[in-house]
Amino acid sequence: MIRLSKSVVGKAEAEAVAHIIEDVGYLGMGETVGQLEHELEAYIGGGRRCICVNSGTAALHLAIQAVTRPGDEVLVPSFTFVASYQAITGAGCRPVSCDIDPVTLTLDLRDAERRITPRTKAIMPVYYASNCQMARQYQAFAREHGLRLVEDAAHAFGCSVDGQKIGSFGDVVCFSFDGIKNITTGEGGAIFSADEEVIQQVSDARLLGVQKDSEKRYAGQRSWTFDVVDQGYRYHMSNIFAAIGRVQLSRFEPEFAPRRRAIAQRYTELLRDTPHVRLTPMDYAHDIVPHIFALQILDGKRPLLEQRLKEADIQYGIQYAPNHHLTYFKADYELPVTDEVYARIISLPMHPELTDEQIQQICHIINSL
């Protein structure tokens, strides 16, 4: 089988976990989490603070909760994993489904502007397939309309815009570190912001709302006398997960990022002239570190491609089911671009252990349709 995605972990990660178990002796949130946060801050740059949590969804949930009040509306593309929507409703807010741009496959600001109401307080663009080329426009849009900007960068760790890493600018940026992302902590996520009030809120909220408990956890202590002034959750990251993440971060630039870029460039080279294929233009040589490789199959050929890939024991993805069609989030209006793209989209295998021969095999199947 050729896997669609996979965790790429090994001896170094196992040794890091063993160190926590055998030498540190404390498996919960402690010094190792603080070390990972500092290392992530140094990597992303921009002087932003980082708070690590136990999933990308938790990061989005806490970020939205920090910048909104229950009942507020949040603009979000329907073409995203349901986690984006659940994070918004989890904070007591209403997700307002928006269409996507047919070229970038990310939030269409013209459509979003039409959906602004007096209750709109935030916008959550999603960097689908690591495409972050609209980041500056989203930032300008939020400023123009007086909205908070929470960027769902689950796909975009390590990506850059104009030489600046995603997370080093903007308002609030959330990453995912689950098992198949650009780096993994096993399960995990992170929130980046220069807003100290946001950072303090999410830092407290990840530990059941206990005020300033993070500082004590980093030192291997606990808060026995404390106050709670807002809703909190058990969203903190563990030392075990942070130990995996520190190793993964050290491997990212020398191993993971160049291989992911090379795979995307090879797919692009082999498929760019295929008449029934539409690629999303991105700069894989410099700016983009792809989490998934998604393309559109035209002329009604996607069902045939799915059949051929199954016959060859090659996994694929259909990412993602539009949220405005899901019962819980159903909208009473149409999003035509989202629906058209969803009918054609397919994700090809993308992970650092994918071989050139496997890429060649996959592209041969596509080109032979």
WOWO-V879214 format. One record per residue. N is the residue number from 1. OMEGA is omega as a letter, one per 20 degrees, with the letter a starting at -180 (* if undefined). NEAR is the number of other C-alpha atoms within 10 Angstrom. D_FIRST is the distance of its C-alpha to the first C-alpha in whole Angstrom. Layout:
BEGIN
n=N omega=OMEGA near=NEAR d_first=D_FIRST
n=N omega=OMEGA near=NEAR d_first=D_FIRST
END
This chain:
BEGIN
n=1 omega=r near=8 d_first=0
n=2 omega=a near=18 d_first=4
n=3 omega=r near=15 d_first=6
n=4 omega=a near=18 d_first=9
n=5 omega=r near=21 d_first=11
n=6 omega=r near=15 d_first=12
n=7 omega=r near=17 d_first=15
n=8 omega=a near=17 d_first=16
n=9 omega=a near=17 d_first=19
n=10 omega=a near=11 d_first=20
n=11 omega=a near=8 d_first=24
n=12 omega=r near=14 d_first=26
n=13 omega=r near=20 d_first=25
n=14 omega=r near=14 d_first=25
n=15 omega=r near=14 d_first=29
n=16 omega=r near=19 d_first=30
n=17 omega=r near=20 d_first=29
n=18 omega=r near=15 d_first=31
n=19 omega=r near=14 d_first=34
n=20 omega=a near=19 d_first=34
n=21 omega=a near=14 d_first=34
n=22 omega=a near=9 d_first=36
n=23 omega=a near=9 d_first=38
n=24 omega=r near=14 d_first=39
n=25 omega=r near=11 d_first=39
n=26 omega=a near=16 d_first=38
n=27 omega=a near=15 d_first=35
n=28 omega=a near=18 d_first=36
n=29 omega=a near=25 d_first=37
n=30 omega=a near=25 d_first=39
n=31 omega=a near=22 d_first=40
n=32 omega=r near=27 d_first=36
n=33 omega=r near=27 d_first=36
n=34 omega=r near=22 d_first=39
n=35 omega=r near=16 d_first=38
n=36 omega=r near=23 d_first=34
n=37 omega=r near=22 d_first=36
n=38 omega=r near=14 d_first=39
n=39 omega=r near=17 d_first=36
n=40 omega=r near=21 d_first=34
n=41 omega=r near=19 d_first=38
n=42 omega=a near=14 d_first=38
n=43 omega=a near=15 d_first=35
n=44 omega=r near=22 d_first=35
n=45 omega=r near=16 d_first=39
n=46 omega=r near=16 d_first=42
n=47 omega=a near=14 d_first=43
n=48 omega=r near=22 d_first=41
n=49 omega=a near=23 d_first=41
n=50 omega=r near=25 d_first=38
n=51 omega=a near=26 d_first=37
n=52 omega=r near=31 d_first=34
n=53 omega=a near=31 d_first=33
n=54 omega=r near=24 d_first=30
n=55 omega=r near=24 d_first=28
n=56 omega=r near=26 d_first=28
n=57 omega=r near=27 d_first=30
n=58 omega=r near=29 d_first=32
n=59 omega=r near=30 d_first=33
n=60 omega=a near=33 d_first=34
n=61 omega=a near=24 d_first=36
n=62 omega=r near=30 d_first=38
n=63 omega=r near=28 d_first=38
n=64 omega=r near=30 d_first=39
n=65 omega=a near=23 d_first=42
n=66 omega=a near=18 d_first=43
n=67 omega=a near=19 d_first=44
n=68 omega=r near=20 d_first=45
n=69 omega=r near=13 d_first=47
n=70 omega=a near=14 d_first=46
n=71 omega=r near=14 d_first=47
n=72 omega=r near=20 d_first=46
n=73 omega=a near=24 d_first=43
n=74 omega=r near=28 d_first=40
n=75 omega=a near=26 d_first=39
n=76 omega=r near=30 d_first=35
n=77 omega=r near=33 d_first=33
n=78 omega=a near=30 d_first=31
n=79 omega=a near=28 d_first=28
n=80 omega=r near=23 d_first=27
n=81 omega=a near=16 d_first=25
n=82 omega=r near=16 d_first=27
n=83 omega=r near=15 d_first=28
n=84 omega=a near=26 d_first=30
n=85 omega=a near=27 d_first=32
n=86 omega=r near=20 d_first=32
n=87 omega=a near=22 d_first=34
n=88 omega=a near=28 d_first=37
n=89 omega=r near=21 d_first=38
n=90 omega=r near=18 d_first=37
n=91 omega=r near=22 d_first=40
n=92 omega=a near=18 d_first=42
n=93 omega=a near=24 d_first=42
n=94 omega=r near=21 d_first=41
n=95 omega=r near=27 d_first=38
n=96 omega=a near=23 d_first=39
n=97 omega=r near=26 d_first=36
n=98 omega=r near=29 d_first=37
n=99 omega=r near=25 d_first=35
n=100 omega=r near=26 d_first=33
n=101 omega=a near=17 d_first=34
n=102 omega=a near=15 d_first=32
n=103 omega=a near=11 d_first=32
n=104 omega=a near=19 d_first=31
n=105 omega=r near=21 d_first=29
n=106 omega=a near=27 d_first=31
n=107 omega=r near=29 d_first=34
n=108 omega=a near=21 d_first=37
n=109 omega=r near=20 d_first=40
n=110 omega=r near=12 d_first=42
n=111 omega=a near=17 d_first=41
n=112 omega=a near=19 d_first=41
n=113 omega=r near=13 d_first=45
n=114 omega=a near=9 d_first=46
n=115 omega=r near=15 d_first=44
n=116 omega=r near=17 d_first=46
n=117 omega=r near=10 d_first=49
n=118 omega=a near=7 d_first=51
n=119 omega=r near=12 d_first=49
n=120 omega=a near=22 d_first=46
n=121 omega=a near=23 d_first=46
n=122 omega=r near=24 d_first=42
n=123 omega=a near=26 d_first=40
n=124 omega=r near=27 d_first=36
n=125 omega=a near=27 d_first=34
n=126 omega=a near=28 d_first=30
n=127 omega=a near=22 d_first=29
n=128 omega=r near=27 d_first=26
n=129 omega=r near=25 d_first=23
n=130 omega=a near=25 d_first=25
n=131 omega=a near=26 d_first=28
n=132 omega=a near=25 d_first=31
n=133 omega=a near=19 d_first=34
n=134 omega=a near=16 d_first=36
n=135 omega=a near=19 d_first=36
n=136 omega=r near=14 d_first=40
n=137 omega=r near=11 d_first=41
n=138 omega=r near=22 d_first=40
n=139 omega=r near=20 d_first=42
n=140 omega=r near=13 d_first=45
n=141 omega=a near=18 d_first=44
n=142 omega=r near=20 d_first=44
n=143 omega=a near=12 d_first=48
n=144 omega=a near=9 d_first=49
n=145 omega=r near=13 d_first=49
n=146 omega=a near=12 d_first=49
n=147 omega=r near=18 d_first=46
n=148 omega=a near=22 d_first=44
n=149 omega=r near=26 d_first=41
n=150 omega=a near=28 d_first=37
n=151 omega=r near=28 d_first=34
n=152 omega=a near=25 d_first=31
n=153 omega=a near=28 d_first=29
n=154 omega=a near=28 d_first=26
n=155 omega=a near=24 d_first=24
n=156 omega=r near=28 d_first=27
n=157 omega=r near=25 d_first=27
n=158 omega=r near=23 d_first=28
n=159 omega=a near=24 d_first=29
n=160 omega=r near=23 d_first=33
n=161 omega=a near=17 d_first=35
n=162 omega=r near=9 d_first=38
n=163 omega=r near=9 d_first=38
n=164 omega=a near=15 d_first=38
n=165 omega=r near=18 d_first=35
n=166 omega=a near=25 d_first=34
n=167 omega=a near=32 d_first=35
n=168 omega=r near=22 d_first=38
n=169 omega=a near=21 d_first=40
n=170 omega=a near=21 d_first=41
n=171 omega=r near=18 d_first=42
n=172 omega=a near=26 d_first=39
n=173 omega=a near=24 d_first=35
n=174 omega=r near=32 d_first=32
n=175 omega=r near=28 d_first=29
n=176 omega=r near=31 d_first=26
n=177 omega=r near=26 d_first=25
n=178 omega=a near=19 d_first=22
n=179 omega=a near=17 d_first=19
n=180 omega=a near=20 d_first=17
n=181 omega=a near=24 d_first=20
n=182 omega=r near=29 d_first=21
n=183 omega=a near=28 d_first=23
n=184 omega=r near=24 d_first=22
n=185 omega=a near=30 d_first=25
n=186 omega=r near=21 d_first=23
n=187 omega=r near=21 d_first=24
n=188 omega=r near=27 d_first=27
n=189 omega=a near=26 d_first=29
n=190 omega=r near=27 d_first=32
n=191 omega=r near=31 d_first=35
n=192 omega=r near=31 d_first=37
n=193 omega=r near=24 d_first=41
n=194 omega=a near=18 d_first=44
n=195 omega=a near=12 d_first=46
n=196 omega=r near=11 d_first=47
n=197 omega=r near=12 d_first=48
n=198 omega=a near=22 d_first=44
n=199 omega=r near=22 d_first=43
n=200 omega=r near=16 d_first=46
n=201 omega=a near=21 d_first=45
n=202 omega=r near=28 d_first=41
n=203 omega=r near=27 d_first=42
n=204 omega=a near=25 d_first=44
n=205 omega=a near=26 d_first=42
n=206 omega=a near=25 d_first=39
n=207 omega=r near=21 d_first=41
n=208 omega=r near=17 d_first=43
n=209 omega=r near=21 d_first=45
n=210 omega=a near=22 d_first=47
n=211 omega=r near=21 d_first=49
n=212 omega=r near=18 d_first=48
n=213 omega=a near=21 d_first=46
n=214 omega=a near=25 d_first=43
n=215 omega=r near=16 d_first=46
n=216 omega=r near=14 d_first=47
n=217 omega=r near=19 d_first=43
n=218 omega=a near=17 d_first=43
n=219 omega=r near=13 d_first=46
n=220 omega=a near=14 d_first=44
n=221 omega=r near=14 d_first=47
n=222 omega=r near=13 d_first=47
n=223 omega=r near=14 d_first=50
n=224 omega=r near=8 d_first=52
n=225 omega=a near=7 d_first=54
n=226 omega=r near=10 d_first=53
n=227 omega=r near=12 d_first=53
n=228 omega=a near=13 d_first=50
n=229 omega=a near=10 d_first=51
n=230 omega=r near=12 d_first=48
n=231 omega=r near=15 d_first=45
n=232 omega=a near=19 d_first=43
n=233 omega=r near=15 d_first=39
n=234 omega=a near=13 d_first=37
n=235 omega=a near=24 d_first=35
n=236 omega=r near=27 d_first=35
n=237 omega=r near=27 d_first=33
n=238 omega=r near=22 d_first=33
n=239 omega=r near=28 d_first=34
n=240 omega=r near=25 d_first=30
n=241 omega=a near=27 d_first=28
n=242 omega=r near=32 d_first=31
n=243 omega=r near=25 d_first=30
n=244 omega=a near=24 d_first=26
n=245 omega=r near=27 d_first=27
n=246 omega=r near=22 d_first=30
n=247 omega=a near=21 d_first=28
n=248 omega=r near=23 d_first=25
n=249 omega=r near=20 d_first=28
n=250 omega=a near=14 d_first=29
n=251 omega=a near=15 d_first=26
n=252 omega=a near=16 d_first=25
n=253 omega=a near=12 d_first=28
n=254 omega=a near=10 d_first=27
n=255 omega=a near=12 d_first=23
n=256 omega=a near=21 d_first=21
n=257 omega=a near=21 d_first=24
n=258 omega=r near=16 d_first=24
n=259 omega=r near=21 d_first=20
n=260 omega=r near=24 d_first=19
n=261 omega=a near=22 d_first=22
n=262 omega=r near=18 d_first=21
n=263 omega=a near=23 d_first=18
n=264 omega=r near=24 d_first=20
n=265 omega=r near=16 d_first=22
n=266 omega=r near=16 d_first=20
n=267 omega=a near=19 d_first=19
n=268 omega=r near=19 d_first=22
n=269 omega=a near=11 d_first=24
n=270 omega=a near=16 d_first=21
n=271 omega=a near=19 d_first=22
n=272 omega=a near=14 d_first=25
n=273 omega=a near=12 d_first=27
n=274 omega=a near=15 d_first=25
n=275 omega=a near=11 d_first=27
n=276 omega=r near=17 d_first=25
n=277 omega=r near=19 d_first=24
n=278 omega=r near=18 d_first=26
n=279 omega=r near=18 d_first=25
n=280 omega=a near=16 d_first=26
n=281 omega=r near=11 d_first=29
n=282 omega=a near=20 d_first=28
n=283 omega=a near=15 d_first=29
n=284 omega=a near=18 d_first=26
n=285 omega=a near=12 d_first=29
n=286 omega=a near=14 d_first=31
n=287 omega=a near=22 d_first=31
n=288 omega=r near=24 d_first=27
n=289 omega=a near=28 d_first=24
n=290 omega=r near=29 d_first=22
n=291 omega=r near=25 d_first=20
n=292 omega=r near=25 d_first=18
n=293 omega=a near=23 d_first=18
n=294 omega=r near=23 d_first=19
n=295 omega=r near=19 d_first=21
n=296 omega=r near=20 d_first=23
n=297 omega=a near=23 d_first=22
n=298 omega=r near=15 d_first=26
n=299 omega=r near=10 d_first=28
n=300 omega=a near=11 d_first=26
n=301 omega=a near=15 d_first=23
n=302 omega=r near=20 d_first=20
n=303 omega=r near=12 d_first=20
n=304 omega=r near=13 d_first=19
n=305 omega=r near=19 d_first=16
n=306 omega=r near=18 d_first=15
n=307 omega=a near=11 d_first=15
n=308 omega=r near=17 d_first=13
n=309 omega=r near=18 d_first=10
n=310 omega=r near=13 d_first=10
n=311 omega=a near=9 d_first=10
n=312 omega=a near=14 d_first=8
n=313 omega=r near=12 d_first=5
n=314 omega=r near=18 d_first=6
n=315 omega=r near=16 d_first=7
n=316 omega=r near=20 d_first=11
n=317 omega=r near=16 d_first=14
n=318 omega=a near=14 d_first=18
n=319 omega=j near=17 d_first=20
n=320 omega=r near=18 d_first=23
n=321 omega=a near=17 d_first=25
n=322 omega=a near=22 d_first=28
n=323 omega=a near=25 d_first=30
n=324 omega=r near=25 d_first=33
n=325 omega=a near=15 d_first=32
n=326 omega=a near=12 d_first=31
n=327 omega=a near=8 d_first=34
n=328 omega=a near=10 d_first=35
n=329 omega=a near=19 d_first=35
n=330 omega=r near=13 d_first=36
n=331 omega=a near=17 d_first=38
n=332 omega=r near=8 d_first=41
n=333 omega=a near=9 d_first=41
n=334 omega=r near=13 d_first=38
n=335 omega=a near=20 d_first=36
n=336 omega=a near=12 d_first=35
n=337 omega=r near=15 d_first=33
n=338 omega=a near=26 d_first=31
n=339 omega=r near=18 d_first=30
n=340 omega=a near=12 d_first=30
n=341 omega=a near=21 d_first=27
n=342 omega=r near=17 d_first=25
n=343 omega=a near=16 d_first=25
n=344 omega=a near=19 d_first=24
n=345 omega=r near=19 d_first=21
n=346 omega=r near=20 d_first=18
n=347 omega=r near=18 d_first=16
n=348 omega=r near=24 d_first=13
n=349 omega=a near=22 d_first=11
n=350 omega=r near=26 d_first=13
n=351 omega=a near=24 d_first=14
n=352 omega=a near=20 d_first=16
n=353 omega=r near=15 d_first=13
n=354 omega=a near=18 d_first=11
n=355 omega=r near=14 d_first=13
n=356 omega=r near=13 d_first=15
n=357 omega=r near=9 d_first=13
n=358 omega=r near=13 d_first=10
n=359 omega=r near=19 d_first=13
n=360 omega=r near=14 d_first=15
n=361 omega=a near=13 d_first=12
n=362 omega=a near=20 d_first=12
n=363 omega=r near=19 d_first=16
n=364 omega=r near=13 d_first=16
n=365 omega=a near=13 d_first=15
n=366 omega=a near=22 d_first=17
n=367 omega=a near=15 d_first=20
n=368 omega=a near=9 d_first=20
n=369 omega=* near=12 d_first=21
END
